[in-house]
Amino acid sequence: LFGGLCFAELGAVIPSSGGQYAFFREVFGKASAFSFSWSYFWAIKAGSISIINLIFARYFASVVLRLDVQSEDLDQRWEVKLIAVGSIVLLTAFNCIGVKFASRVTNAFVVFKFFAFGSIMGLAALALVMSAAVGGTPPVPSSGPNANMTVAGHWNALEVSRESYVTHAFAGISLLQVCKAVGLGTIAALWAYDGWADLTIMAEEIKEPERNVPRAIVLGTVIVIAVYVMLNAAYFCVLPVSQILNSKASTLFSCLTGGV
């Protein structure tokens, strides 16, 4: 949220097209702005697009083609590479068709994403309600890794005292390793909030940018935080920590739907 507020302030003070390019140009000069734009186009954004589409290809292949998402050589499979490249080409084609068409496709994906998130959270809430109604015995998968595992049992597995958790979770781990883990976790979490920087790119085209840019960034960040916190809470309500760490793409849905 603090990161979003920083970009909101910059977007309000420097409402110019280009976002971070404009910020670098105004503060550090044209040479710095050019260097950033060059690296942003050829490395930063290109790399992030590749990673996002590769991750999409992994899980899409695991669900549709039934490939093992935990396989070490999954990224080397031609099916995964084809899906990743195809998704990049398809999205590029959408943007080449026109701005309005691309915006409609983006809005459709956002609606579908929130519908999927809402379905997961709704199923988790329903499982908890059913668990409470029948004394901790909700519907569970009849087979597979989640067989005979109840939601109540999963929830109880998380009820570990703080002293015991700290004692065992960090036993034998150095401060450097903890810092590395926190850094990796932070990088992974920031993927969800990358939009706060992208919004400032079109600040000059927004009416009353000094008012609407901060409002959009803050409101969007708060919504994303709320959705992802509730989504992760839903995961932990129906799956134990050990199962989440070793789960496949369809494990959660299988557990929620009773293995259907």
Secondary structure by P-SEA (a helix, b strand, c coil): caaaaaaaaaaaacccccaaaaaaaacccaaaaaaaaaaaaccaaaaaaaaaaaaaaaaaaaaccccccccccccccaaaaaaaaaaaaaaaaaaaacaaaaaaaaaaaaaaaaaaaaaaaaaaaaaaaaaaaaccccccccccccccccaaaaaaaacccaaaaaacccccccaaaaaaaaaaaaaaaacccccccccccccccccccccaaaaaaaaaaaaaaaaaaaaaaaaaacccaaaaaacccaaaaaaaaccc
